[in-house]
Amino acid sequence: MFENDRVAAAYDDLAELYAEFTLDALTARPFDRVLIDAFAELAAGTGLPVVDAGCGPGYVTAHLAGLGLAVSGVDISAELLAIARGRYPDLRFEQKSWDALDAGTGELGGVLAWYSLIHTAPERIPLALEEFHRVLAPGGAFLTGFQAADPGHDVQPFDHRVTLAYRWAPEHFATVVAAAGFRVVAVVTCPEAPGLRFPQGYVLAAKAEDRTAD
């Protein structure tokens, strides 16, 4: 079974439970809202649409829409997308993977990968970032969130409640993002919080003007 098929099947099986668990996530984690709002501000400066890549049940997609962005959500789980469409009927959701985004080169102002790259094998992360770089306009924003690795580790597999996932050292993930042609804007580690097993990591970046930019 291909990686996407495995992950999609795992989320399909737990879609209702996962959607319920994440329903109030942005209310419970105000720091996440700060980072997502910073991403939205950068993306809005381009005047171009935004994609929530790995949107799940759509709660972050809806938040971005509420901030005035022209946003759509994509995900590989048919069951999560059904929930998203039911909850947010005015928004567009499509079943796609990050490696097959329906956007031309330079057509997007932002790509959000909110905890949606954690199930991707580490060696395939550069491919995802290459695709995001392709679809973004110069200055377009990229934000990702993930569980942070223990000190001394670049990447660690872990037993995510849904299926196998990977924790990253935020600074290491940032070097991979920079190597893909992005200008890293912020690298953040948030200590463990109630209900979370690990510290959380975040990388906010913008597409550089060319592949040699810092």
N, C-alpha and C positions, 0 to 999 in steps of 0.2 A: 504494500500500500504506500503510495506517495505521501510525503510529509503533509501536504495540504489536505489530502483525503483523511489522514489520521486525525489531524487537528479539527477539521470540520465535523467529522463523525463524533468526536469527543464533546464538542460544544453543542452539537445537535441534541445529544443525549441529555445534557444538563442545562438546556437553554432556559427553561422556566426558572429553575433555581438560580442560575447565574444572573438572569435579568432582575430577579427580586433582590439578590445580594447587592447589585450595583446601582439600584434605583436611586438611592440617596447618597451616592458616593461623593459627589461634588459638594453636597451640603456638609457631610461628615469630614471632608478633607479640604478645608479652605485654601491650604497652600497649593493644592492642585489647581484650584481656580485661578490663583495668581499667575501661575505659569501658563495655563491655557489662555488667559486673557492677554498676557504678554505676546504669546504666539499670534493671537488674533489681531493685535495691534500692528505687528510687523506685516502680517499677511494683508491686512486691509490697505496698507500703503501701496500695494501693487494694483489695487482695483480689479483683481482677477479672482476667479472662483477658487474654492478650497475643497480638498478631499480629506475626509476622515477615514484613513486607511486601517481597516480592522475595527469598524464602528460598533460591532456587537449589537446590543439592544438600542443603540442610538442616543443615549443620554448626553454624550459629549457633542454629537452632531447637533442636537437640539440646542445645547448651550451656545454653540458657535453661531447658529442661526439667530438666536436671541441677541447676539452681539452685532447683528447686522451683516454678517458674511453670507455670500452666496455659497452654500456648502452642500455637499452630498456625501453620503456614506457608502462605503463598500466593505463587504465581509465575505468570508468563505462559508459561513454557517447559514444554511437556508432557514433554520429554525429561529436563530437570533434575528435574522432579517425580517422574518414574519412578525416577530414581536415589535421590532422597530417601526415597521410600517403601520402596525396597529396603534401604537402609541403616538406616532408623529406622522399622520397621514398627509400632511402638507409638504413633507420633505422627501427627497429622492434617495432611495437605497437600492444598490445593485449587488448581485452576487459576483464578486471578482476577487482575485488575489492581487497582492502588491506587485507581482511580476507581470500583470496584464491590465494596467490601469487604462481606462478609456479616455486618454488625453494625449494631445499632440505635444511635440517638443515645445517647452516654454509657455504652455497654456495656463498653468496654475499659479496662484499666488501663495499657496501654502499646502503642505502635506502634514497631517497629524498622524503619528503612529503611536497611539496611547496604549501602552502595554500590549501592542499587537505584534511586535517583533520577538517577543520573549520565547515563542515556540519555534522560531526559525533557527536551524542549525548555524552555529557561529560562522562557519565557512561560507554560508550563503548571505550573510548580512551585507557584505559589500555589493552583492547583486541588487538587493533591495534599495540600498542607498544610491546606486547608479541609476535605477529606474526613477527614484524620487528626484534626483538631480536633473534627469532628462526632462521631466514634465514641468519642473518649476521654471518660472521666469527669473532672470537675474534679480537678486534681492528677495526672492520668494522665501518664505519661512518654512522651517522644518522643526518639529518638536517630537521627542519620544520620551516615554517613561518606562521604567523597568525596575525589577528588584535588584538591589545592589549586592555585589559579591563581597565576601569577607576580605579584610585586609590581606594583601599578599597574593591575591588571586585576580587574574584578568577576567576569566569566565568560569562559571561553575554551573553544572547541571543541577536541577533540583526537582523534587516531586511536587510540582504544581497540582492544585486540587483537581484540575481538569485533565491535564496531560503533561508529559515531559516539557520542561522549560529550562531557560538558562538565565542565570544572574550575571551581571556584568559590573566590573569596576567602572564607575562613571568616567574617570579620566581616560581609561582605555577605550571605551566606546567613543569618546570624543575624538581620539586619534583616528579611529576608523572613519568617522564622519568627516573629519578634515581631509583625509586621504581621498575621499569621494568628490572633493571639490567644493566643500562647504566652508564658510567662515563660521567658526564656533562662537556663539554669542555668550552662552552661559553653560556651565557644568555645575550641577547642584546635587548634593547628597542630603537627604532628609532622614534623620534618625528614626528608629523604630517608633511606631505609633500604636495606640490601642487597636487590636484587631488585625495587625499586620505582623507577619513573622520576621520580616527583614527590614533593614533600611531601604529606602527607595532612591533611585537615581534618575536624573533627568538631563537631557542634552537639548539645548535650544540653539539652532543654527540658521544661517541664511545662505542662499546660493550665491557664491562668489561670482564676480564679473567674468572670471575665466578660471581655468583649471589650475593655474599657478598662484592664485590669490591665497593670502594667509587665511 
